[in-house]
Amino acid sequence: MEVIRKAKDFKRSFKNPVLTIGNFDGVHLGHQRIFQLVKEKAREIGGESIVFTFEPHPAEVLAPKLKPLLITPLEEKLRLIEDQGMDITICANFSEEFADQTPEDFVKKILYDQIKIRQLFVGHDYTFGKNRRGNIALLKEFGRMLGFNVEVVEAVRVEGMVVSSTRVREFIQKGELREAAKLLGRNYHLIGQVIHGHGRGSKKLGFPTANLRPAGVLYPKPGIYAVLALYEGKRYAGVANLGWNPTFQDQKFSIEVHILNFHQEIHGHRLQVEFVERLRDEVLFRGPEELIAQIKKDIARAKEVLPAADPKE
């Protein structure tokens, strides 16, 4: 997938461009449905399928105190969009100047004059431009005037729930990872570098852990989770602790993953951790012996949970 980040490159020649616009945080099932329609139309007219998105998230510029925690940092979002089979992603720099554009200027100067769109797909509640004044009616009006088609994609529902980034965030922050996975179409995951921790896992407890420094910012609710760890293309069952380790009175939030049947040295390497199910809260134990006994129970429970861990199956 080609990624275009510079505004000057928006002007290059695109072949019958079929476009969708949005933040696409999480690349959930609703986004995936839009991408599917874009690809189908692009194939039909011999065109290119294009995602137009923004960096940073518009809320970081317009209302930094209210900005949402991101489900997918930019590079992970781009990877997931590529996995959906899109041809091109335009990643526009969202600045105060960009935000100050009128909806009419955005459509005329960028979508039409520069990109020369043939077809546009947007979600049912899409708004854009200064003061969010642009809407679907305006897009359709410009489409009639300038000669491009606009198609509105209705909300995707799962078990009666409208799929949205806001709802995915809520499930993750509540620790309801099974529900989040239903809306994402995959298990929620964090990717980060494995760093050195306190060394207690192997020395004091007998359960070595990979301490993760995540690239993302949205963490599940603190607690103990059944997880799948992806390393060098292979998935391993595991148990993760998110929190402050009250038994050892840690002052710093940490993510520690005990990977089952895994003995490689991976400090400094990148690790992906998929959160499957929250097993319990963090608990203050009277000592290491009680904690070790509970860890054994957590591992046994994780082994029961993980065989059916893929929401796509």
N, C-alpha and C positions, 0 to 999 in steps of 0.2 A: 504494500500500500504506500502510495506517495503521500507525504505530509508536507503541507505548504504553510509556512509560518510568517512570511514577509508579505506585507500588503501589496508591494509592487508585483509579486508573483501571482496575485489574484487575476491579473490582466492577461495572463498567458492564454493561449488558445485551448479551450476545452471542447471535446467532441460531444455534441448534443447533451449538455450537462443536465442530469437529473439530481436534484438537491434536496437535502433536509437540513433544518437549522435547529439548534438547541444546545443546552449544556450537556445533556446525556450523562449525567453523573450516575455511576453504577452500571450503565449499559444493561438495564433490566429488560424484562420481557416486553414491556411497552416500546422501548427503544428498538429492540430487536425486530418487532413487527414492522415498525417504520422502515428500518433498513432493508427488510425483505421486500417491501413494496417498491422501494427505490431501486433495488437491484433488478427486480422483475421489469420495471418500466425501462430502465437503461438497456437491458437486453432486447426489449421489444423494439426500441427505436435506434439501436446501435450506438448507444451513448455511454457516458461514464457516470458511475454512481459516486456522489460526493456528499460528505458530511461537512457542514459548516458549524464549527463550535468555537469556544472562547477560552482564553487564558489571560489573566486569572478568571475565576468565577465572577460574574458580574456583581454579585453581592459584596465581594471584597473591595470593590471600587465604590459602589453606591451606598452600601450600609455595612461597613466593616464590623461593627459591633453585633450585627445580626447574621453574619455570614454563616452558612451551614457548614458542619463538618463534612468533608468530602468522603464519599464512599470509595471513589477511585481517584487517586492522584493522576495528573495529566498523562504521564508515560504509560501507566497501567490502563487508563481509559483508551489511549490510542492503540494499545496492544489488543484490547478486547474488541474495538471497532474493526481492526484488521482481521481478527478471527471471524468476524461476521461477513467477511468477503467484500468489503467496500473498496472501491478503486482509489479514492483520494479523500483525505481529510484536510480541510482548510482550518487552521488554528489561528483565529484572529486575535490580535492583542487588544484586550478590552481595557481601554483607558477612559479617563473623563472626557476626552475629546471624542472618542468613539461613542460613548454613551450619550453625548450631546447631539448626535445626529437625529434629524427628524425621521420618522418612519418612511416618509416619501423619499428622502435622500438615500436612505439605506437600500430601498428597493430599486430605485432608478439608477443610482450611481454604482452600487456594488453588485447587486444581484443581476441587473439587466445590462448595464454598460460594460462592466468588467467581466463578469462570469458568463453573461449571455445565456441565462438558464432557459431550458425548454419546459421543465416540469418541476414543481415544488411540492413536497409532502411536508405537512406540519401536524403536530398534535392538536387535539380538539380544543385545548385551552391556550394556544400559543398567543403571546403578546410580545411586542418588541418596540425599539426606538425610544426616543426621549419621553420620559414619564409613562412609559409602557402604553403609549397612545396607539401604536400600531396593532392591528388585529386581523383576523381572518377576512373580514369583510373588505378591509383596505387591500389586502393581498389579492383577493379575487378581482377587485376593481382594477388594480394595476395590471393583473394578468390579462384581463379583457382588452385593456388599452394597448399593452405592449406585445401581446401575443405569446404568453406562456400560461400553462395550466397550473391550477392550484388544487390539490386534493387534501382533504382533512381526514386524518386517521383517528378513529374513535378510540376511546380508552380500552385497554386490555384488562380483563377481569380474571382473577384467579380465586375460586371458591367464593365468588361474590364480592371480592375486594378489588377496587381499582388499583392497578399497579402504578406506583409513583415512587420517585426518589425519596420523598418525605416519609412515606410509609416504610420503605426499606430501612431508612435511618432509625426510625422509631423501634423497629423490631430488633435491630442490631444493638442499640443502646439499652434495650430491655433484656438482652441476652436470649431473645427468642429466635435462635439461628435457623431452626427448621422453617419457621414462617418466612424469614428473610430469603431463604434459599428458594422457596416456592415462587417468589416474585422476581428473583434474579435469574432463575433458571440454572443456578449453580450454587455451590457453597460459598459463603462469604469468606474472603481470604485477606491476609496481610502478607506483604513481602518486605523483608528487611535483611540487614546484615547480621550475622551471628557474632556477638561480642562476648568478652569475658565477663562472667558474673562473680558471685562470691565464692564459688567453688564448693558450696555446701552439697549440691546435688549428688556428686559422686563420692566426696570425702566423708560427709556426715550421714547421708541418707541412703547411699547405695543406688541412687537413681540419677544418673548424669542428665543434665539439661542443656539445651541450646538456648541461650539468652538472645532474644531478638531485639534489634533496633529497627522498628518498622518504618517503611517509606511513607505509609499512609498516616492519617490523623484520626480516623474514626475507629475507636476501640469498642469491642463488645463490653457489656457490663462486667465488672470484676467478678472473678469466680474461677471455678475449675471446669474445663471443657474437654470433651472428646474431640480430637482433631485428626486431620490428615496432613502430614508434612510432605511436601514435594521437593525433592532434591535430585538434581541431574536427571530429570525426566521420570523418576520413580517415586511412587507414593508409599508412605509408611504410616501406619497407625501410631497414634500418640495421645498424650494427655498434656494439656497446657494449663498453667496457672497465670492468671492476669490479676495483678493487684500489688499488695504491700507486704505479703508474707508476715502476718501478725505474730506468728509463733516466734519469729526471729526479730520482730520489731523493726523491720526495714522502713526507711523513711521515703524511699524512692519507688515510684510505680515501675513494675517490670513485667515482662512477658517471658516466661520460662516454659520450654517445651521438652518433655521427656519423650523421645522417639523410641518406640518399641523395636526390639531386635535390630538395633542400629549401633554400629561401633566405629564409625568413621570420625576423623578429626575435621571439623568444618568451621572452626573459628575463622572469621574474616570472609566467609562465603555467604552468598545470598540464599535464603530459604523462604519458601512459600508455605504458609500455614493456613489450612482451610478449617474453619470452625463449624463443627457439625451439630453438637448438642451441649448445652450447659448442664453439667452434672450436679453442681452444688455451689454454695457460697464459700468464700474463704472463711476458715474457722481458726480461732486461737486454741492451739493444743497445749497441754501441760509440758510437753517435751518432745524430743525427736522420735521416741518410741511410738507415741500415739500417732504422730504424723506419718511415720513409716507404715503403720497398720492401715491408716486411711488411704494412703497412696496406693497400696495394694488393692484396696477395694475399688478405688477410682479406675485403676488399670483394668480390673475385671469387668467393671461396668462399661468402660470404653470399648472393650472387645465385643461386648454384646451389641453396642450401638453402631459400630462402624461398618460392619459388612453391608448394610443397606444405606450407605451414606451419600450416594450420588442422586440429587434431586431430578436428574434427567432420565433416570432409569425407572 
